[in-house]
């Protein structure tokens, strides 16, 4: 380290002299950089919260949007949003279901090529919370085009808002914002206090989503990337670092530059200390070397944007030379005054050499010199200061008197390197802040006016609907009151029916008992019939036995007849042998043989008849058997009928009166109807109150529209820069 730290003598001496002359302002410089850093972080945080609020509202409405109207709805919302170039819906599989940019629909963000994107989607689905993804490079951003920024490339921020249905993420609503927007937010070109060298840039401090991003890598556009910045070299042209070549970007600062000191290839001290300590403030000589190897001072902070898992860092810097180049008004006037005095002394010393010069001549010379010195001192010292103050006063007066021209800025020629220049730069900064604020107010007023218009239309629709509901409720109340009257009439009729049915029920119970007695008599007779059929079946069986016995007897007779016939034949033969003496016996034997033949013939006929009788008896027995079964079944049915009648008699005796049940039911219906009537009366009353409230809301909405219109007219009085008015 040399006399001037890491700076060489030739470079360090003038910087040390500038710092020494302004060392008393060090505390003020610290406050300036602290304020710049704090303001920029707050600005970014508020901006991100505004986008989340917009997307949360849109996500709630998406749950009530038909599938076929999603893309139309997204385009309508995109037009309402100030910064979004695209709104699209991702399903749980990472496919674009709908988009305000039709060519994007159907694209998938799953697979190895989209690993980080997929990680972000999975995190939203898992946590049910929104997530800010990026910045990252997405070529489709260039294809879609810019929205608010005059600078545009493929570096992108994505706002991933879950659309929750029944406690689960159904879709992810994604808002696309070109990353150059945050560059615009933190740069605010017209608001730079250190116009020549001031730069605010964001870098990665700790990457939790994408581990491939190194600490210190640039995440926002540098002011020195812009070709519109003509006060110094630009990164796209290349910035010379003297001994270490050129620092240059091809497309954009983001991801192409890591903020290292080219002399060491390590993170430069401002960024390194900010990452290490969480913040860093250094405004003293000799400053620290930045990525251009130029001595800078400033403030570094780390922060997390709402919804982002990553820790960002931001440096708010200015070149040491510019920050401390100011020369006090007192210093400048003092220099001129000292020069005048020295010149006056020299003149008087010169005149004193010539003793022959009259004293009045010396006096005249002093008077002339005094007049000239005064004029010169005023013109070169005081008049410029007065002129600058007058012009500043005129600008402030124009704004203060309400002309509303916020495009006015103090010209650079008025921003000298003294207190008036600092005042002028702060005036410009104030105007720039008011310009931005009024631009937001104007944009918000327009959004409120549109929303209020929609609210007014919906209020009218609700009012019309509420009148319809009131009419329906009144008609329903009238119908229910009529129904209640009908129910009460039904109750009186049920009482009459109950009296009638009690007599009928008594008569039917007597008839039931008579039927039960008749069925019992039928059952007894059926039992007797069954018994007689069984007896007949027994007799038929006995008859068969008798027939069989007769058959046996017929067989015996037939056998005896055959024997008799044989004996008669033998007697005839013996009688023939006896001759005349046996002739009478022969006649008897012939008669016996004839009787035997007749007996044989008769037994044969009897046997045939018995066979027929036996066949007929089998058929009769079969018929009687079938009749016995049918009669038995009939008896069983009669038994069942008797049991049913017995149960009916018991039920009739023990079961509650049906009309009483009907009466209880109708009584309950009447009670419920009365409750419903009271409820409908309450609904009718509440509906009337709701109609009154809706009419009040419509009136308030109309009043609000008037207020918003007045606000719009007031804001429109201000002339804003195009950039802020968008």
Secondary structure, 3 states (H helix, E strand, C coil): CECEECECHHHHHHHHHHHHHCHHHHHHHHHHHHHHHHHHHHHHHHHHHHHHHHHHHHHHHHCCCCHHHHHHHHHHHHHHCCCCCEEEEEECCCEEEEECCHHHCCCECCCHHHHHHHHHHHHHHHHCCCEEEEEEECHHHHHHCCCCCCCCCCEEEEEEEEEEECCEEEEEEEEEEECHHHHHHHHCHHHCCCCCCCEEEEEEEECCCCCCCCCCEECCCCHHHCCCCCCCCCCCCCEECHHHCEECCCCCCCCCCECEECCCCEECHHHHHHHHHCEEEECCCCCEECCCCCEEEEEEEEECCCCCCCEEEEEEEEEHHHHCCCCCHHHHHHHHHHHHHHHHHHHHHHHHHCCCCCHHHHHHHHHHHHHHHHHHHHHHHHHHHHHHHHHHHHHHHHHHCCCCECCCCCCHHHCCCCHHHHHHHHHHHHHHHHHHHHHHHHHHHHHHHHHHHHHHHHHHHHHHHHHHHHHHHHHHHHHHHHHHHHHHHHHHHHHHHHHHHHHHHHHHHHHHHHHHHHHHHHHHHHHHHHHHHHHHHHHHHHHHHHHHHHHHHHHHHHHHHHHHHHHHHHHHHHHHHHHHHHHHHHHHHHHHHHHHHHHHHHHHHHHHHHHHHHHHHHHHHHHHHHHHHHHHHHHHHHHHHHHHHHHHHHHHHHCCCHHHHHHHHHHHHHHHHHHHHHHHHHHHHHHHHHHHHHHHHHHHHHHHHHHHHHHHHHHHCCECCHHHHC
